[in-house]
Amino acid sequence: MSDDFVVNDSGEREDYASGMRRDTEEGKTDFTLALDGPMFERYATHLTKGAAKYGRRNWQLAESTEEYERFKRSAFRHFVQWLRGDRDEDHAAAVWFNINAAEYVRDRLYDATPATSGLLASTIEHYFPINADVWSEPWLTQGAAEKALFEEAPTSWRHASPMAEAAYEAMEELQQP
Protein backbone atom coordinates (compact mmCIF):
# COMPACT_ATOMS: atom_id res chain seq x y z
CA MET A 1 0.00 0.00 0.00
CA SER A 2 1.22 3.42 -0.84
CA ASP A 3 2.19 5.87 1.87
CA ASP A 4 0.56 8.63 -0.19
CA PHE A 5 -2.93 8.19 1.25
CA VAL A 6 -4.41 10.74 3.65
CA VAL A 7 -6.34 10.13 6.85
CA ASN A 8 -9.32 12.45 6.44
CA ASP A 9 -10.07 14.64 9.46
CA SER A 10 -13.12 16.79 10.14
CA GLY A 11 -11.37 18.57 13.01
CA GLU A 12 -14.09 17.40 15.39
CA ARG A 13 -13.52 14.71 18.04
CA GLU A 14 -15.52 12.17 20.02
CA ASP A 15 -14.05 11.12 23.36
CA TYR A 16 -14.85 7.79 25.03
CA ALA A 17 -14.76 6.78 28.70
CA SER A 18 -11.84 4.46 27.94
CA GLY A 19 -9.79 7.44 26.79
CA MET A 20 -10.08 6.60 23.11
CA ARG A 21 -10.52 9.61 20.85
CA ARG A 22 -11.87 9.46 17.29
CA ASP A 23 -12.97 11.76 14.52
CA THR A 24 -16.77 12.07 14.47
CA GLU A 25 -18.97 10.07 12.11
CA GLU A 26 -20.82 13.21 11.05
CA GLY A 27 -21.34 13.31 7.29
CA LYS A 28 -19.91 9.81 6.74
CA THR A 29 -21.84 7.04 5.05
CA ASP A 30 -23.19 4.45 7.48
CA PHE A 31 -23.03 1.28 5.41
CA THR A 32 -24.62 -0.77 8.20
CA LEU A 33 -27.94 0.89 7.34
CA ALA A 34 -27.99 -1.12 4.10
CA LEU A 35 -28.40 -4.26 6.21
CA ASP A 36 -31.78 -3.13 7.60
CA GLY A 37 -34.91 -4.81 6.31
CA PRO A 38 -35.21 -8.10 4.44
CA MET A 39 -33.42 -7.25 1.18
CA PHE A 40 -29.79 -7.80 2.20
CA GLU A 41 -30.41 -11.45 3.02
CA ARG A 42 -32.74 -11.94 0.05
CA TYR A 43 -30.14 -10.44 -2.30
CA ALA A 44 -27.45 -12.74 -0.85
CA THR A 45 -29.78 -15.71 -1.35
CA HIS A 46 -30.42 -14.63 -4.95
CA LEU A 47 -26.67 -14.37 -5.62
CA THR A 48 -26.06 -17.77 -4.01
CA LYS A 49 -28.72 -19.44 -6.18
CA GLY A 50 -27.34 -17.71 -9.28
CA ALA A 51 -23.81 -18.86 -8.40
CA ALA A 52 -25.02 -22.46 -8.18
CA LYS A 53 -26.68 -22.14 -11.59
CA TYR A 54 -24.16 -20.01 -13.55
CA GLY A 55 -20.95 -19.97 -11.47
CA ARG A 56 -19.77 -17.58 -8.76
CA ARG A 57 -19.62 -13.98 -9.93
CA ASN A 58 -20.34 -15.04 -13.52
CA TRP A 59 -22.29 -11.81 -14.00
CA GLN A 60 -19.04 -9.86 -13.55
CA LEU A 61 -17.84 -11.18 -16.89
CA ALA A 62 -20.29 -8.82 -18.60
CA GLU A 63 -18.55 -5.97 -20.41
CA SER A 64 -20.65 -5.04 -23.45
CA THR A 65 -23.47 -2.65 -24.22
CA GLU A 66 -25.57 -5.68 -25.16
CA GLU A 67 -25.08 -7.16 -21.68
CA TYR A 68 -25.75 -3.78 -20.06
CA GLU A 69 -29.05 -3.51 -21.95
CA ARG A 70 -29.94 -7.10 -21.03
CA PHE A 71 -29.52 -6.34 -17.32
CA LYS A 72 -31.71 -3.24 -17.70
CA ARG A 73 -34.46 -5.21 -19.48
CA SER A 74 -34.30 -7.93 -16.84
CA ALA A 75 -34.49 -5.36 -14.04
CA PHE A 76 -37.56 -3.79 -15.61
CA ARG A 77 -39.25 -7.15 -16.26
CA HIS A 78 -38.68 -8.24 -12.65
CA PHE A 79 -39.87 -4.84 -11.42
CA VAL A 80 -43.17 -5.27 -13.29
CA GLN A 81 -43.50 -8.81 -11.93
CA TRP A 82 -42.79 -7.54 -8.41
CA LEU A 83 -45.22 -4.65 -8.83
CA ARG A 84 -48.11 -6.88 -9.87
CA GLY A 85 -47.36 -9.25 -6.96
CA ASP A 86 -46.00 -12.30 -8.78
CA ARG A 87 -44.63 -14.77 -6.22
CA ASP A 88 -43.08 -17.43 -8.47
CA GLU A 89 -39.59 -16.14 -7.58
CA ASP A 90 -38.06 -13.33 -5.54
CA HIS A 91 -38.58 -10.56 -8.08
CA ALA A 92 -37.50 -7.83 -5.66
CA ALA A 93 -34.09 -9.49 -5.21
CA ALA A 94 -33.88 -10.00 -8.98
CA VAL A 95 -34.54 -6.28 -9.54
CA TRP A 96 -31.77 -5.42 -7.08
CA PHE A 97 -29.40 -7.91 -8.73
CA ASN A 98 -30.04 -6.65 -12.26
CA ILE A 99 -29.71 -2.98 -11.35
CA ASN A 100 -26.43 -3.71 -9.53
CA ALA A 101 -25.15 -5.73 -12.49
CA ALA A 102 -26.20 -3.04 -14.98
CA GLU A 103 -24.41 -0.37 -12.94
CA TYR A 104 -21.32 -2.60 -12.77
CA VAL A 105 -21.26 -2.95 -16.56
CA ARG A 106 -22.06 0.74 -17.08
CA ASP A 107 -19.04 1.64 -14.96
CA ARG A 108 -16.86 -0.72 -17.01
CA LEU A 109 -18.13 0.79 -20.25
CA TYR A 110 -18.37 4.49 -19.53
CA ASP A 111 -16.72 5.52 -16.28
CA ALA A 112 -13.09 6.51 -16.82
CA THR A 113 -12.54 6.71 -13.05
CA PRO A 114 -13.10 3.35 -11.35
CA ALA A 115 -15.24 3.48 -8.22
CA THR A 116 -12.65 1.48 -6.31
CA SER A 117 -9.22 2.75 -5.46
CA GLY A 118 -5.81 1.22 -5.88
CA LEU A 119 -4.10 -0.32 -8.87
CA LEU A 120 -4.96 -3.92 -8.03
CA ALA A 121 -8.61 -3.27 -7.17
CA SER A 122 -9.29 -1.11 -10.20
CA THR A 123 -7.51 -3.50 -12.53
CA ILE A 124 -9.16 -6.65 -11.23
CA GLU A 125 -12.67 -5.29 -10.82
CA HIS A 126 -12.88 -3.10 -13.90
CA TYR A 127 -10.73 -4.71 -16.56
CA PHE A 128 -10.43 -8.44 -16.03
CA PRO A 129 -13.41 -10.71 -16.52
CA ILE A 130 -12.42 -13.26 -13.91
CA ASN A 131 -13.98 -16.35 -12.51
CA ALA A 132 -14.84 -16.30 -8.83
CA ASP A 133 -12.42 -19.03 -7.79
CA VAL A 134 -9.63 -16.50 -8.38
CA TRP A 135 -10.97 -14.26 -5.57
CA SER A 136 -9.94 -16.91 -3.04
CA GLU A 137 -6.34 -17.00 -4.28
CA PRO A 138 -3.95 -15.79 -1.53
CA TRP A 139 -2.03 -13.45 -3.83
CA LEU A 140 -5.12 -11.26 -4.24
CA THR A 141 -5.24 -10.48 -0.55
CA GLN A 142 -1.53 -10.16 0.20
CA GLY A 143 -0.85 -6.86 -1.58
CA ALA A 144 2.04 -6.47 -3.99
CA ALA A 145 -0.25 -5.68 -6.90
CA GLU A 146 2.50 -5.51 -9.48
CA LYS A 147 4.01 -8.84 -8.42
CA ALA A 148 0.61 -10.50 -8.41
CA LEU A 149 -0.44 -9.17 -11.78
CA PHE A 150 2.81 -9.77 -13.62
CA GLU A 151 4.27 -12.85 -11.96
CA GLU A 152 1.43 -14.88 -10.48
CA ALA A 153 -1.81 -13.90 -12.23
CA PRO A 154 -3.11 -16.39 -14.79
CA THR A 155 -1.66 -15.46 -18.19
CA SER A 156 -5.02 -16.22 -19.79
CA TRP A 157 -6.35 -12.98 -18.28
CA ARG A 158 -4.27 -10.91 -20.67
CA HIS A 159 -6.26 -12.11 -23.67
CA ALA A 160 -9.65 -12.46 -21.96
CA SER A 161 -11.01 -9.33 -23.64
CA PRO A 162 -9.86 -6.18 -25.44
CA MET A 163 -10.23 -4.30 -22.14
CA ALA A 164 -7.96 -6.80 -20.38
CA GLU A 165 -5.37 -6.51 -23.16
CA ALA A 166 -5.43 -2.70 -22.91
CA ALA A 167 -5.15 -2.83 -19.12
CA TYR A 168 -2.13 -5.13 -19.29
CA GLU A 169 -0.44 -2.86 -21.81
CA ALA A 170 -1.08 0.20 -19.64
CA MET A 171 0.26 -1.58 -16.56
CA GLU A 172 3.37 -2.71 -18.42
CA GLU A 173 4.04 0.92 -19.32
CA LEU A 174 3.74 1.84 -15.64
CA GLN A 175 6.37 -0.80 -14.81
CA GLN A 176 8.97 0.63 -17.18
CA PRO A 177 11.50 3.07 -15.69
C-alpha positions as CSV (number, residue, x, y, z in Angstrom):
1,M,0.0,0.0,0.0
2,S,1.2,3.4,-0.8
3,D,2.2,5.9,1.9
4,D,0.6,8.6,-0.2
5,F,-2.9,8.2,1.3
6,V,-4.4,10.7,3.6
7,V,-6.3,10.1,6.9
8,N,-9.3,12.5,6.4
9,D,-10.1,14.6,9.5
10,S,-13.1,16.8,10.1
11,G,-11.4,18.6,13.0
12,E,-14.1,17.4,15.4
13,R,-13.5,14.7,18.0
14,E,-15.5,12.2,20.0
15,D,-14.0,11.1,23.4
16,Y,-14.9,7.8,25.0
17,A,-14.8,6.8,28.7
18,S,-11.8,4.5,27.9
19,G,-9.8,7.4,26.8
20,M,-10.1,6.6,23.1
21,R,-10.5,9.6,20.8
22,R,-11.9,9.5,17.3
23,D,-13.0,11.8,14.5
24,T,-16.8,12.1,14.5
25,E,-19.0,10.1,12.1
26,E,-20.8,13.2,11.1
27,G,-21.3,13.3,7.3
28,K,-19.9,9.8,6.7
29,T,-21.8,7.0,5.0
30,D,-23.2,4.4,7.5
31,F,-23.0,1.3,5.4
32,T,-24.6,-0.8,8.2
33,L,-27.9,0.9,7.3
34,A,-28.0,-1.1,4.1
35,L,-28.4,-4.3,6.2
36,D,-31.8,-3.1,7.6
37,G,-34.9,-4.8,6.3
38,P,-35.2,-8.1,4.4
39,M,-33.4,-7.2,1.2
40,F,-29.8,-7.8,2.2
41,E,-30.4,-11.5,3.0
42,R,-32.7,-11.9,0.1
43,Y,-30.1,-10.4,-2.3
44,A,-27.4,-12.7,-0.9
45,T,-29.8,-15.7,-1.3
46,H,-30.4,-14.6,-4.9
47,L,-26.7,-14.4,-5.6
48,T,-26.1,-17.8,-4.0
49,K,-28.7,-19.4,-6.2
50,G,-27.3,-17.7,-9.3
51,A,-23.8,-18.9,-8.4
52,A,-25.0,-22.5,-8.2
53,K,-26.7,-22.1,-11.6
54,Y,-24.2,-20.0,-13.5
55,G,-21.0,-20.0,-11.5
56,R,-19.8,-17.6,-8.8
57,R,-19.6,-14.0,-9.9
58,N,-20.3,-15.0,-13.5
59,W,-22.3,-11.8,-14.0
60,Q,-19.0,-9.9,-13.5
61,L,-17.8,-11.2,-16.9
62,A,-20.3,-8.8,-18.6
63,E,-18.6,-6.0,-20.4
64,S,-20.7,-5.0,-23.4
65,T,-23.5,-2.6,-24.2
66,E,-25.6,-5.7,-25.2
67,E,-25.1,-7.2,-21.7
68,Y,-25.7,-3.8,-20.1
69,E,-29.0,-3.5,-22.0
70,R,-29.9,-7.1,-21.0
71,F,-29.5,-6.3,-17.3
72,K,-31.7,-3.2,-17.7
73,R,-34.5,-5.2,-19.5
74,S,-34.3,-7.9,-16.8
75,A,-34.5,-5.4,-14.0
76,F,-37.6,-3.8,-15.6
77,R,-39.2,-7.2,-16.3
78,H,-38.7,-8.2,-12.6
79,F,-39.9,-4.8,-11.4
80,V,-43.2,-5.3,-13.3
81,Q,-43.5,-8.8,-11.9
82,W,-42.8,-7.5,-8.4
83,L,-45.2,-4.6,-8.8
84,R,-48.1,-6.9,-9.9
85,G,-47.4,-9.2,-7.0
86,D,-46.0,-12.3,-8.8
87,R,-44.6,-14.8,-6.2
88,D,-43.1,-17.4,-8.5
89,E,-39.6,-16.1,-7.6
90,D,-38.1,-13.3,-5.5
91,H,-38.6,-10.6,-8.1
92,A,-37.5,-7.8,-5.7
93,A,-34.1,-9.5,-5.2
94,A,-33.9,-10.0,-9.0
95,V,-34.5,-6.3,-9.5
96,W,-31.8,-5.4,-7.1
97,F,-29.4,-7.9,-8.7
98,N,-30.0,-6.7,-12.3
99,I,-29.7,-3.0,-11.3
100,N,-26.4,-3.7,-9.5
101,A,-25.1,-5.7,-12.5
102,A,-26.2,-3.0,-15.0
103,E,-24.4,-0.4,-12.9
104,Y,-21.3,-2.6,-12.8
105,V,-21.3,-2.9,-16.6
106,R,-22.1,0.7,-17.1
107,D,-19.0,1.6,-15.0
108,R,-16.9,-0.7,-17.0
109,L,-18.1,0.8,-20.3
110,Y,-18.4,4.5,-19.5
111,D,-16.7,5.5,-16.3
112,A,-13.1,6.5,-16.8
113,T,-12.5,6.7,-13.0
114,P,-13.1,3.3,-11.3
115,A,-15.2,3.5,-8.2
116,T,-12.6,1.5,-6.3
117,S,-9.2,2.7,-5.5
118,G,-5.8,1.2,-5.9
119,L,-4.1,-0.3,-8.9
120,L,-5.0,-3.9,-8.0
121,A,-8.6,-3.3,-7.2
122,S,-9.3,-1.1,-10.2
123,T,-7.5,-3.5,-12.5
124,I,-9.2,-6.7,-11.2
125,E,-12.7,-5.3,-10.8
126,H,-12.9,-3.1,-13.9
127,Y,-10.7,-4.7,-16.6
128,F,-10.4,-8.4,-16.0
129,P,-13.4,-10.7,-16.5
130,I,-12.4,-13.3,-13.9
131,N,-14.0,-16.3,-12.5
132,A,-14.8,-16.3,-8.8
133,D,-12.4,-19.0,-7.8
134,V,-9.6,-16.5,-8.4
135,W,-11.0,-14.3,-5.6
136,S,-9.9,-16.9,-3.0
137,E,-6.3,-17.0,-4.3
138,P,-3.9,-15.8,-1.5
139,W,-2.0,-13.5,-3.8
140,L,-5.1,-11.3,-4.2
141,T,-5.2,-10.5,-0.5
142,Q,-1.5,-10.2,0.2
143,G,-0.9,-6.9,-1.6
144,A,2.0,-6.5,-4.0
145,A,-0.2,-5.7,-6.9
146,E,2.5,-5.5,-9.5
147,K,4.0,-8.8,-8.4
148,A,0.6,-10.5,-8.4
149,L,-0.4,-9.2,-11.8
150,F,2.8,-9.8,-13.6
151,E,4.3,-12.8,-12.0
152,E,1.4,-14.9,-10.5
153,A,-1.8,-13.9,-12.2
154,P,-3.1,-16.4,-14.8
155,T,-1.7,-15.5,-18.2
156,S,-5.0,-16.2,-19.8
157,W,-6.3,-13.0,-18.3
158,R,-4.3,-10.9,-20.7
159,H,-6.3,-12.1,-23.7
160,A,-9.6,-12.5,-22.0
161,S,-11.0,-9.3,-23.6
162,P,-9.9,-6.2,-25.4
163,M,-10.2,-4.3,-22.1
164,A,-8.0,-6.8,-20.4
165,E,-5.4,-6.5,-23.2
166,A,-5.4,-2.7,-22.9
167,A,-5.2,-2.8,-19.1
168,Y,-2.1,-5.1,-19.3
169,E,-0.4,-2.9,-21.8
170,A,-1.1,0.2,-19.6
171,M,0.3,-1.6,-16.6
172,E,3.4,-2.7,-18.4
173,E,4.0,0.9,-19.3
174,L,3.7,1.8,-15.6
175,Q,6.4,-0.8,-14.8
176,Q,9.0,0.6,-17.2
177,P,11.5,3.1,-15.7
